[in-house]
Amino acid sequence: MAKKIRLSKLKHPEPLADKADYEKRLDKLQKQMLSIQQTYFHERRRAILVFEGWDAAGKGGAIRRLTEQLDPRGFHVWPIGAPRPDEQGRHYLYRFWTRLPEPGTIAIFDRSWYGRVLVERVEGLISKSTWRRAYDEINEFERMLIEDGARVVKVFLHITPEEQLRRFTERLSNPYKRWKLTEEDIRNHQRWDDYAEAVEDMFDRTSTKAAPWNAIYAEKKWVARIAVLTAVTDALSSGVEIATLPMNPEVKKLGGLAYLRRQAAKGRSKSK
C-alpha cells in the first residue's frame, strides 16, 4: 500500500546554493520542457497538468516558469473559478471535458475538478453523499483520460498557515498585487483545519498509481518552482523518447542549411 501523504510530514525539496544555481537549474528544466512539448506535438500526444494548493502557495508563479519558454500555440492555461451560468445545472465535470487538450497540446488547470472535494465540500455547497461520491467519479474520469492516451500530472503546493498570512500581508502591501487578495481568501484561511482534512482525504482517495499526487512543500518559492518543474518533466518524459524534432523533409530536399548559406552568399555578392 502506498504511503499516505500528510501535510505535516512534507519536507523541503532539495535546497539551492544561491540565485545563480536557481537560474541555471530553471533554464535547464525549461529547455527540457520545451523538448517535451515538441515531442508531444510531433507525436500527437496530449498532456493534462493539474495544479491545486493553498491560496498564495505559488501556483501561478510555478505555471509561469513552467511555460516561459514554450510555444504559446501548444498549451493553454485554464484558471478555474466558479461555474459560469451556462455551466451551472450540468454535471460538474462537463466544463472540464470541454477544456481537454487537442492532440499535440498541453492543458494546464490552475485549480480543477478537485474543487468538488475541496471548496464545495468545506463550504457546504453540496451534500456529504455528493462529495463522497465524487472521489470515484474523479478517479474514473482520470482513468478514462489515461487509457485514451493522455498523460495526467497532478501537483499540490503546500505552505503553512503562518506563511500564507505573511504572503497575504505582502500582497496587500503591494499596489500591483493587492487585487489578488479577496475576502474569500481570508475566510478560507480561518477554516484551515477543515481544508487540511479535505486535502488529505483527497490524497487518500485519488492518488492512484496512474495519476499520483505530487505534494510539494512550497515555503521557499525558488526551491518549490524547481521541484514542480522536476516533477512535471519527469512525469511527462517517463516512457517517452524525448528528442528535438527532425528537419522538415521538404526543406531537407532543398539542401537545408547548405542551401540557405548559398542563398545568403548570393545576396551578399549582389549587394557589393
Backbone bond lengths (Angstrom), bond angles and torsions (degrees), N, CA, C in turn:
res aa  C-N    CA-C-N  psi(-1)  N-CA   C-N-CA  omega(-1)  CA-C   N-CA-C  phi
1 M - - - 1.466 - - 1.529 109.92 -
2 A 1.313 116.89 135.02 1.460 121.24 -178.63 1.527 110.61 -64.89
3 K 1.319 115.31 145.82 1.453 120.62 179.05 1.524 110.05 -67.64
4 K 1.332 116.29 134.28 1.455 120.10 -178.73 1.528 110.94 -70.42
5 I 1.326 115.04 143.12 1.463 120.99 177.06 1.526 107.95 -87.44
6 R 1.330 116.17 122.66 1.455 121.73 177.05 1.523 108.44 -123.22
7 L 1.330 115.77 127.44 1.456 121.02 -174.61 1.521 112.01 -57.38
8 S 1.321 116.90 -38.98 1.465 120.93 -177.15 1.525 112.00 -70.35
9 K 1.335 117.30 -15.31 1.464 121.34 -177.47 1.528 113.01 -99.56
10 L 1.338 117.49 -4.94 1.463 119.80 -179.01 1.520 110.35 -66.27
11 K 1.313 115.31 141.69 1.464 120.67 -179.27 1.525 109.93 -112.45
12 H 1.339 115.36 157.49 1.461 119.69 176.43 1.528 109.95 -60.41
13 P 1.329 117.64 138.80 1.470 119.70 173.17 1.531 110.07 -63.43
14 E 1.320 115.39 176.71 1.466 120.92 -179.42 1.525 110.53 -54.89
15 P 1.343 117.76 129.30 1.470 120.04 -177.56 1.523 112.35 -70.82
16 L 1.329 115.75 162.08 1.459 122.66 177.31 1.520 109.18 -109.07
17 A 1.325 116.16 148.53 1.467 119.75 -178.32 1.532 111.22 -70.45
18 D 1.331 116.24 -46.08 1.460 121.20 -177.66 1.526 108.33 -167.59
19 K 1.339 116.73 -174.00 1.457 121.20 -178.46 1.530 111.35 -62.62
20 A 1.318 117.11 -37.96 1.465 120.54 179.68 1.531 110.41 -62.57
21 D 1.327 116.55 -39.46 1.459 121.18 177.43 1.528 110.02 -63.63
22 Y 1.343 115.68 -43.23 1.471 120.87 177.78 1.530 110.97 -59.13
23 E 1.329 116.65 -49.67 1.459 120.39 -176.60 1.521 111.92 -65.74
24 K 1.325 117.36 -35.67 1.467 121.05 178.19 1.529 110.49 -65.86
25 R 1.325 116.33 -47.46 1.470 119.95 -179.85 1.527 110.90 -66.30
26 L 1.336 115.43 -39.86 1.459 119.67 -179.82 1.521 110.89 -61.35
27 D 1.327 117.14 -46.56 1.465 120.76 -179.02 1.527 110.91 -62.36
28 K 1.320 117.59 -40.69 1.468 121.21 179.13 1.530 110.87 -63.28
29 L 1.341 116.70 -44.45 1.465 120.46 -179.30 1.525 111.54 -69.22
30 Q 1.337 116.80 -36.26 1.468 119.81 178.15 1.524 110.94 -65.94
31 K 1.315 117.39 -39.55 1.471 120.03 176.58 1.529 110.32 -66.52
32 Q 1.327 116.61 -36.97 1.460 120.07 176.32 1.526 110.24 -64.00
33 M 1.327 116.05 -39.73 1.462 120.57 178.54 1.526 110.63 -65.21
34 L 1.319 117.55 -36.66 1.466 121.05 176.98 1.533 110.40 -64.79
35 S 1.334 117.45 -41.40 1.460 120.43 177.39 1.527 110.83 -63.30
36 I 1.321 115.72 -38.04 1.461 120.21 177.13 1.527 110.24 -63.94
37 Q 1.336 116.47 -45.24 1.463 119.55 179.44 1.527 110.55 -59.74
38 Q 1.324 117.62 -43.72 1.457 120.76 -179.10 1.530 111.47 -64.72
39 T 1.338 115.86 -40.25 1.467 119.88 177.92 1.528 110.64 -64.32
40 Y 1.331 116.50 -44.45 1.463 119.91 179.44 1.526 110.70 -62.92
41 F 1.336 116.26 -38.30 1.467 119.70 178.07 1.529 110.52 -64.68
42 H 1.304 115.91 -48.43 1.463 121.28 -176.06 1.531 111.56 -64.27
43 E 1.341 116.98 -36.15 1.459 121.34 -177.35 1.530 112.82 -97.23
44 R 1.336 116.12 5.45 1.465 121.66 177.48 1.528 112.23 60.53
45 R 1.313 115.70 34.95 1.463 120.49 177.13 1.525 110.26 -85.57
46 R 1.343 116.49 160.96 1.463 122.27 178.36 1.529 109.74 -123.49
47 A 1.320 115.28 142.64 1.465 120.38 177.17 1.526 109.51 -131.25
48 I 1.326 115.16 141.41 1.460 121.96 178.77 1.526 107.51 -126.77
49 L 1.323 116.95 116.08 1.459 122.47 -179.94 1.521 108.85 -107.87
50 V 1.319 116.23 126.09 1.463 122.45 -177.52 1.524 108.87 -112.66
51 F 1.332 116.03 123.12 1.464 120.99 178.19 1.524 109.67 -114.81
52 E 1.319 115.45 122.25 1.453 122.54 172.41 1.522 107.95 -127.98
53 G 1.319 116.78 167.17 1.460 120.21 179.01 1.518 110.88 156.70
54 W 1.308 114.57 173.71 1.462 119.93 179.17 1.526 110.63 -66.66
55 D 1.324 115.88 155.32 1.465 120.47 172.35 1.522 108.66 -57.32
56 A 1.334 116.88 134.66 1.472 124.23 179.18 1.526 113.03 70.05
57 A 1.343 117.47 18.07 1.466 119.97 179.87 1.524 112.54 -79.85
58 G 1.335 117.63 -12.69 1.463 119.96 177.10 1.509 115.24 107.30
59 K 1.337 116.99 21.17 1.476 119.52 179.98 1.525 110.68 -61.58
60 G 1.333 116.51 -48.03 1.464 120.33 -178.13 1.518 112.24 -61.45
61 G 1.331 117.01 -42.67 1.460 120.32 178.98 1.511 112.48 -64.58
62 A 1.323 116.06 -39.26 1.467 120.01 178.67 1.527 110.51 -66.25
63 I 1.328 116.96 -41.56 1.467 120.64 179.86 1.531 110.22 -65.09
64 R 1.338 117.30 -39.90 1.472 120.28 178.70 1.527 110.74 -60.94
65 R 1.328 117.12 -44.70 1.467 119.26 179.95 1.518 111.63 -68.65
66 L 1.312 116.53 -34.54 1.460 121.22 179.56 1.521 111.55 -63.61
67 T 1.328 116.91 -36.95 1.465 121.74 -173.20 1.528 113.77 -102.57
68 E 1.317 117.86 -0.59 1.466 122.00 -170.31 1.526 113.54 -56.23
69 Q 1.326 118.03 -38.51 1.468 120.63 -177.06 1.532 112.71 -104.28
70 L 1.329 117.10 7.75 1.459 119.67 -178.05 1.528 111.84 -82.68
71 D 1.320 115.97 158.40 1.460 122.37 172.00 1.531 107.10 -71.67
72 P 1.332 118.39 117.15 1.469 119.70 -175.82 1.522 114.48 -62.62
73 R 1.333 117.00 -17.52 1.463 119.63 178.54 1.527 112.08 -74.51
74 G 1.342 116.42 -14.33 1.451 119.79 -173.24 1.507 116.19 -104.95
75 F 1.333 116.74 6.62 1.468 118.69 176.52 1.530 109.40 -147.81
76 H 1.318 115.12 160.47 1.457 120.78 177.10 1.524 108.33 -141.01
77 V 1.333 115.91 129.67 1.462 121.55 175.76 1.522 108.53 -96.74
78 W 1.334 115.97 124.94 1.461 121.61 -179.87 1.526 109.89 -109.83
79 P 1.347 118.46 101.32 1.464 119.57 173.78 1.528 108.99 -76.38
80 I 1.314 116.71 123.92 1.458 120.83 -173.49 1.523 111.09 -105.77
81 G 1.332 115.18 122.46 1.460 121.40 174.29 1.516 109.40 -121.66
82 A 1.316 116.00 -147.95 1.465 119.92 177.97 1.530 109.70 -67.36
83 P 1.325 118.21 149.68 1.472 121.02 179.21 1.525 111.71 -60.20
84 R 1.335 116.50 143.69 1.462 121.44 174.09 1.530 108.95 -69.88
85 P 1.343 116.80 163.01 1.479 119.37 179.26 1.523 113.19 -53.97
86 D 1.366 117.42 -39.17 1.467 119.72 -179.08 1.523 113.04 -73.68
87 E 1.352 116.81 -11.81 1.459 120.69 178.86 1.521 111.96 -96.94
88 Q 1.319 115.53 -19.37 1.462 119.53 179.51 1.533 109.84 -70.43
89 G 1.300 115.40 143.03 1.454 119.60 -178.63 1.518 113.36 88.57
90 R 1.330 117.15 -9.97 1.463 121.27 174.50 1.532 108.75 -98.02
91 H 1.312 117.07 168.19 1.460 120.44 175.37 1.530 108.73 -58.63
92 Y 1.329 117.05 139.70 1.461 120.03 -172.97 1.525 113.58 -61.90
93 L 1.322 117.89 -23.23 1.463 119.96 178.67 1.526 113.01 -81.16
94 Y 1.316 117.41 -10.33 1.471 121.60 -177.51 1.524 111.36 -54.83
95 R 1.326 117.48 -47.73 1.458 119.67 -173.97 1.527 112.23 -70.92
96 F 1.323 117.06 -15.75 1.465 119.64 175.91 1.527 111.30 -88.11
97 W 1.321 117.04 -33.92 1.465 119.82 173.94 1.527 110.34 -56.63
98 T 1.337 116.16 -40.19 1.466 120.05 -176.36 1.528 112.93 -74.54
99 R 1.333 117.39 -7.83 1.461 121.42 -179.12 1.529 112.99 -113.04
100 L 1.318 117.05 10.01 1.464 120.43 179.50 1.531 110.44 -68.17
101 P 1.335 117.70 151.37 1.473 120.33 -174.15 1.516 113.70 -73.71
102 E 1.314 114.75 148.74 1.462 121.47 171.07 1.523 108.76 -76.68
103 P 1.331 118.42 160.58 1.469 120.28 176.99 1.526 111.19 -54.38
104 G 1.331 115.68 133.86 1.455 121.07 179.19 1.515 114.36 87.68
105 T 1.326 118.09 6.31 1.461 120.71 -176.48 1.530 111.83 -129.08
106 I 1.335 114.21 171.55 1.466 122.51 -177.58 1.522 108.75 -123.90
107 A 1.320 116.96 130.89 1.462 122.03 173.96 1.524 108.09 -108.27
108 I 1.344 115.75 129.18 1.461 121.46 -178.99 1.525 108.13 -117.28
109 F 1.319 116.28 121.12 1.460 121.32 -178.62 1.528 109.99 -103.47
110 D 1.333 115.07 114.75 1.466 121.76 174.17 1.529 106.28 -89.94
111 R 1.298 115.73 90.00 1.467 128.99 -163.51 1.539 107.27 79.02
112 S 1.317 115.16 162.68 1.463 116.68 -165.46 1.523 111.89 -160.46
113 W 1.348 114.30 -159.65 1.468 122.04 177.34 1.526 111.59 -63.13
114 Y 1.330 117.13 -12.89 1.468 119.26 178.96 1.519 112.85 -72.42
115 G 1.328 116.92 -8.10 1.460 119.19 171.93 1.521 111.89 -58.47
116 R 1.332 115.39 -25.18 1.470 120.20 179.90 1.523 111.66 -60.32
117 V 1.342 116.33 -38.48 1.465 120.15 -176.83 1.528 112.16 -104.98
118 L 1.334 116.40 7.20 1.463 120.58 176.88 1.532 109.39 -115.59
119 V 1.337 117.50 -90.32 1.466 119.86 -174.25 1.530 112.28 -63.61
120 E 1.333 117.82 -40.37 1.466 119.28 -178.45 1.526 111.14 -67.62
121 R 1.314 115.73 -33.80 1.471 119.77 175.85 1.527 111.00 -69.94
122 V 1.327 117.02 -53.34 1.465 121.28 -173.32 1.525 111.68 -65.63
123 E 1.333 116.85 -39.02 1.460 120.21 -177.52 1.526 112.58 -83.71
124 G 1.337 116.95 1.59 1.465 119.67 176.81 1.513 113.90 69.24
125 L 1.346 116.84 27.89 1.458 120.40 -178.70 1.529 112.04 -77.40
126 I 1.332 116.17 -18.89 1.459 121.61 178.28 1.520 108.71 -136.39
127 S 1.302 116.45 163.94 1.467 120.78 -178.27 1.530 110.81 -74.86
128 K 1.323 115.47 161.86 1.459 120.81 179.17 1.525 111.29 -60.44
129 S 1.315 117.16 -41.68 1.460 120.08 -179.57 1.530 111.05 -64.24
130 T 1.340 116.59 -31.48 1.469 120.88 -179.30 1.517 111.18 -70.53
131 W 1.348 117.22 -48.64 1.464 117.43 -178.70 1.528 112.03 -72.87
132 R 1.313 118.10 -27.37 1.467 119.40 176.15 1.535 110.32 -69.67
133 R 1.312 116.94 -35.65 1.464 121.43 177.54 1.537 111.30 -67.89
134 A 1.331 115.57 -27.27 1.467 119.91 -174.44 1.524 113.26 -65.46
135 Y 1.319 118.82 -27.53 1.470 119.64 179.30 1.533 110.95 -57.12
136 D 1.331 116.00 -49.38 1.470 119.57 179.87 1.527 111.16 -66.87
137 E 1.331 116.58 -35.90 1.466 119.96 178.99 1.530 110.52 -63.79
138 I 1.320 116.24 -42.33 1.465 120.96 -179.57 1.526 110.56 -67.75
139 N 1.321 116.44 -44.53 1.468 119.15 178.69 1.528 111.39 -59.84
140 E 1.321 116.16 -40.20 1.465 120.25 178.96 1.529 110.72 -68.72
141 F 1.315 117.12 -39.80 1.465 122.52 177.44 1.531 109.74 -58.72
142 E 1.322 117.12 -49.26 1.461 120.90 -179.52 1.527 111.23 -68.22
143 R 1.338 116.95 -36.37 1.467 119.98 177.95 1.528 110.30 -61.11
144 M 1.324 116.95 -43.32 1.460 120.54 179.27 1.529 111.03 -62.65
145 L 1.323 117.27 -41.73 1.459 120.79 179.66 1.524 111.17 -63.22
146 I 1.327 115.72 -44.44 1.465 120.57 -177.77 1.522 110.66 -67.41
147 E 1.325 117.43 -43.88 1.461 120.32 -180.00 1.531 111.59 -68.06
148 D 1.334 116.51 -20.86 1.463 120.93 176.31 1.533 111.41 -84.87
149 G 1.344 116.75 -0.06 1.459 120.29 174.69 1.511 115.90 107.88
150 A 1.334 119.04 -5.24 1.465 121.05 -179.76 1.526 109.98 -80.14
151 R 1.315 116.37 148.20 1.464 122.25 174.35 1.532 107.37 -100.27
152 V 1.322 116.78 124.78 1.469 122.28 -177.86 1.527 108.79 -112.10
153 V 1.340 116.00 123.87 1.467 122.10 179.29 1.528 107.91 -124.53
154 K 1.345 115.63 128.06 1.461 120.52 -175.54 1.534 110.32 -119.67
155 V 1.337 115.11 130.07 1.468 121.55 -177.49 1.527 109.20 -126.49
156 F 1.338 115.79 133.59 1.463 120.90 173.28 1.524 107.88 -122.69
157 L 1.341 116.00 126.13 1.457 121.55 179.45 1.528 109.87 -100.63
158 H 1.327 114.96 123.66 1.471 121.11 -176.45 1.524 111.22 -112.82
159 I 1.321 115.19 134.94 1.465 122.58 169.67 1.527 107.70 -133.39
160 T 1.317 116.33 165.32 1.463 120.24 178.41 1.531 109.49 -81.88
161 P 1.338 117.76 160.44 1.474 119.09 177.19 1.528 112.10 -61.45
162 E 1.334 116.94 -31.60 1.462 120.15 178.47 1.525 111.34 -66.79
163 E 1.333 115.72 -41.64 1.464 120.03 178.36 1.527 110.34 -67.89
164 Q 1.314 117.06 -36.47 1.463 119.41 178.02 1.526 110.72 -62.45
165 L 1.322 117.98 -44.38 1.467 121.01 178.27 1.529 110.69 -62.36
166 R 1.329 117.31 -38.68 1.468 120.30 178.74 1.527 109.76 -62.99
167 R 1.334 116.96 -41.79 1.461 120.35 179.90 1.529 111.19 -70.88
168 F 1.314 117.18 -35.47 1.471 119.91 174.95 1.520 109.77 -60.18
169 T 1.329 116.41 -45.28 1.468 121.53 -179.76 1.522 110.63 -61.88
170 E 1.330 115.64 -42.49 1.463 120.50 178.41 1.526 110.72 -62.31
171 R 1.324 116.84 -42.16 1.462 120.42 179.12 1.522 111.50 -62.80
172 L 1.317 115.02 -45.59 1.465 119.35 -176.50 1.520 111.60 -67.23
173 S 1.329 116.98 -24.15 1.465 121.58 -179.58 1.524 112.20 -86.63
174 N 1.324 116.92 -11.49 1.463 121.55 -176.83 1.532 109.25 -104.14
175 P 1.352 117.97 116.01 1.470 119.77 -177.55 1.526 114.15 -61.65
176 Y 1.341 117.81 -19.26 1.463 120.85 179.29 1.524 112.83 -92.12
177 K 1.336 116.92 -7.87 1.456 120.58 -178.43 1.523 113.76 -122.17
178 R 1.333 117.98 -14.07 1.460 119.29 -171.52 1.529 113.37 -65.22
179 W 1.325 116.85 -20.84 1.474 120.19 177.54 1.524 111.37 -64.99
180 K 1.344 116.72 -22.16 1.464 120.16 -177.67 1.523 112.65 -70.68
181 L 1.339 117.13 -27.59 1.465 120.37 -174.64 1.520 109.94 -83.86
182 T 1.334 115.86 124.95 1.459 121.33 -178.59 1.522 111.12 -117.76
183 E 1.311 114.52 165.75 1.464 120.09 175.56 1.518 110.48 -61.02
184 E 1.330 116.10 -33.21 1.465 120.72 178.89 1.522 111.13 -64.87
185 D 1.354 117.45 -38.04 1.460 120.84 177.62 1.536 110.79 -59.37
186 I 1.326 115.61 -45.03 1.465 120.29 -178.69 1.528 110.57 -67.45
187 R 1.322 116.67 -40.44 1.466 120.18 178.69 1.525 110.78 -64.52
188 N 1.333 116.44 -40.09 1.462 119.72 178.82 1.520 111.60 -63.80
189 H 1.342 116.03 -36.96 1.469 119.80 178.30 1.534 110.79 -60.52
190 Q 1.319 116.34 -36.95 1.461 120.72 -179.28 1.527 112.43 -68.85
191 R 1.329 116.66 -16.22 1.471 121.06 178.61 1.534 110.23 -111.18
192 W 1.315 115.69 34.76 1.465 122.07 -175.44 1.524 112.34 -53.05
193 D 1.318 117.17 -48.30 1.466 120.54 -176.42 1.526 111.81 -62.43
194 D 1.343 116.42 -38.67 1.463 119.85 178.56 1.522 110.70 -64.77
195 Y 1.338 115.92 -41.79 1.464 119.33 179.36 1.531 111.10 -69.18
196 A 1.334 117.57 -38.75 1.462 120.76 178.81 1.531 110.73 -60.90
197 E 1.310 116.09 -41.08 1.467 119.96 177.51 1.526 110.56 -63.08
198 A 1.336 116.30 -42.79 1.470 120.63 179.79 1.532 111.03 -65.24
199 V 1.329 116.87 -39.18 1.463 121.24 179.59 1.528 110.60 -63.59
200 E 1.320 117.21 -45.83 1.460 119.74 -178.40 1.525 111.53 -69.34
201 D 1.328 117.95 -34.14 1.470 120.37 173.24 1.527 109.84 -63.41
202 M 1.334 116.35 -39.08 1.473 121.30 177.66 1.528 110.46 -60.85
203 F 1.324 116.73 -45.61 1.464 120.20 177.10 1.537 110.63 -58.07
204 D 1.330 115.34 -48.10 1.463 120.48 -176.20 1.522 112.10 -60.11
205 R 1.327 116.37 -39.37 1.467 120.62 -171.25 1.526 113.89 -94.27
206 T 1.329 118.22 -18.94 1.478 118.74 -172.67 1.524 114.29 -127.77
207 S 1.331 118.57 3.81 1.462 119.54 175.15 1.520 106.86 -87.26
208 T 1.319 116.02 96.60 1.461 122.00 -174.31 1.529 110.29 -103.44
209 K 1.321 115.72 168.19 1.460 120.11 179.35 1.524 111.00 -62.26
210 A 1.312 117.14 -39.20 1.465 121.28 -178.50 1.524 112.44 -77.69
211 A 1.341 117.03 -29.83 1.466 120.84 -178.11 1.528 109.42 -140.22
212 P 1.342 116.61 73.75 1.470 119.99 -179.45 1.521 112.05 -76.05
213 W 1.317 115.73 157.69 1.457 120.40 174.24 1.529 110.37 -82.89
214 N 1.320 116.07 135.89 1.468 122.54 170.41 1.520 107.20 -102.17
215 A 1.327 116.60 96.03 1.463 121.23 -179.22 1.525 108.20 -90.66
216 I 1.330 116.16 120.73 1.464 121.64 -173.10 1.525 110.08 -120.32
217 Y 1.320 115.82 127.19 1.461 121.78 176.16 1.520 107.36 -75.47
218 A 1.320 116.97 114.43 1.467 121.37 -166.27 1.530 114.09 -114.01
219 E 1.320 117.29 29.86 1.477 120.35 179.70 1.532 111.31 -62.53
220 K 1.337 116.49 -35.60 1.462 121.13 179.49 1.528 107.74 -105.41
221 K 1.323 116.66 113.74 1.464 121.31 -169.86 1.524 113.43 -61.06
222 W 1.329 117.60 -47.44 1.460 119.32 -177.91 1.529 110.67 -60.14
223 V 1.326 115.34 -46.25 1.464 120.55 -178.63 1.534 110.49 -62.91
224 A 1.330 115.44 -41.78 1.465 120.14 -179.22 1.528 111.03 -64.05
225 R 1.327 117.76 -40.98 1.465 120.46 -179.41 1.534 111.37 -63.36
226 I 1.325 116.38 -41.38 1.465 119.57 177.22 1.527 109.85 -64.18
227 A 1.326 117.00 -40.59 1.468 120.78 179.22 1.525 111.04 -64.13
228 V 1.337 117.26 -39.72 1.463 121.14 178.75 1.527 110.50 -64.04
229 L 1.332 116.83 -50.79 1.471 119.63 -179.18 1.523 111.69 -62.44
230 T 1.320 116.39 -35.44 1.466 120.04 178.15 1.523 110.48 -65.52
231 A 1.338 116.35 -46.12 1.467 120.50 -179.75 1.530 111.11 -62.44
232 V 1.322 116.79 -43.09 1.462 120.94 -177.14 1.529 111.04 -69.58
233 T 1.330 117.43 -47.24 1.469 119.66 -178.80 1.526 111.11 -65.52
234 D 1.331 116.91 -37.85 1.467 119.48 177.77 1.532 110.73 -62.68
235 A 1.329 115.99 -44.19 1.470 120.23 -177.66 1.528 111.66 -68.28
236 L 1.329 117.45 -41.66 1.462 120.17 -177.23 1.523 112.58 -73.97
237 S 1.323 117.45 -26.35 1.472 119.88 -178.08 1.529 112.84 -93.07
238 S 1.337 116.61 -10.95 1.465 119.67 -179.17 1.535 110.83 -61.57
239 G 1.325 116.07 121.15 1.457 120.67 178.99 1.518 114.60 75.38
240 V 1.332 117.39 7.34 1.469 121.95 -179.38 1.527 108.70 -120.78
241 E 1.306 117.14 130.89 1.465 120.74 177.45 1.519 109.16 -79.94
242 I 1.325 115.41 105.21 1.462 120.86 -176.67 1.524 108.97 -88.56
243 A 1.305 116.77 124.43 1.467 121.13 -179.11 1.517 109.53 -152.05
244 T 1.344 116.04 157.53 1.463 119.73 175.24 1.529 108.93 -68.63
245 L 1.320 116.22 150.34 1.464 120.27 -176.81 1.526 111.16 -70.75
246 P 1.318 117.74 146.25 1.475 121.04 179.08 1.532 110.80 -71.84
247 M 1.320 114.96 163.02 1.464 120.75 176.05 1.529 109.76 -64.30
248 N 1.320 115.98 142.56 1.452 120.88 175.40 1.530 108.96 -55.77
249 P 1.350 118.35 127.13 1.479 120.27 -175.74 1.527 113.67 -58.83
250 E 1.338 117.81 -33.00 1.463 120.19 179.02 1.522 111.25 -69.07
251 V 1.347 115.58 -37.38 1.469 119.74 176.43 1.523 109.95 -67.71
252 K 1.330 115.68 -37.54 1.461 120.42 179.04 1.525 110.75 -62.43
253 K 1.347 116.63 -39.04 1.471 120.71 179.02 1.525 111.35 -62.08
254 L 1.333 116.34 -34.29 1.468 120.26 179.62 1.521 111.82 -70.14
255 G 1.326 116.13 -21.50 1.459 119.08 -179.08 1.506 113.59 121.22
256 G 1.341 117.18 -0.39 1.458 121.61 175.00 1.511 113.48 58.12
257 L 1.338 116.24 -133.82 1.459 121.38 -176.82 1.529 111.75 -62.58
258 A 1.329 115.86 -37.44 1.472 118.97 -179.57 1.523 110.45 -60.81
259 Y 1.320 116.39 -41.35 1.463 121.25 179.20 1.531 110.39 -62.77
260 L 1.335 117.07 -46.44 1.459 121.02 -178.89 1.526 111.30 -63.47
261 R 1.327 116.35 -38.42 1.470 119.27 179.72 1.523 110.82 -67.26
262 R 1.334 117.10 -37.93 1.477 119.98 176.85 1.525 110.51 -63.13
263 Q 1.365 115.59 -41.97 1.448 119.17 178.98 1.519 111.99 -64.49
264 A 1.338 115.88 -39.43 1.467 119.95 178.45 1.519 110.55 -65.37
265 A 1.353 116.52 -39.33 1.466 120.66 -179.92 1.538 110.35 -65.40
266 K 1.337 117.45 -39.60 1.456 121.62 177.04 1.533 110.78 -61.65
267 G 1.324 114.78 -41.76 1.462 118.88 -179.76 1.506 112.07 -63.85
268 R 1.338 116.62 -40.15 1.469 119.64 179.28 1.531 111.91 -66.54
269 S 1.352 115.33 -38.24 1.476 118.60 -178.08 1.522 110.56 -68.21
270 K 1.339 117.43 -34.98 1.453 121.01 179.53 1.523 112.13 -70.29
271 S 1.333 115.71 -29.17 1.472 119.19 -177.10 1.511 112.64 -79.82
272 K 1.351 118.29 -11.56 1.454 119.96 -179.08 1.528 111.54 -78.86
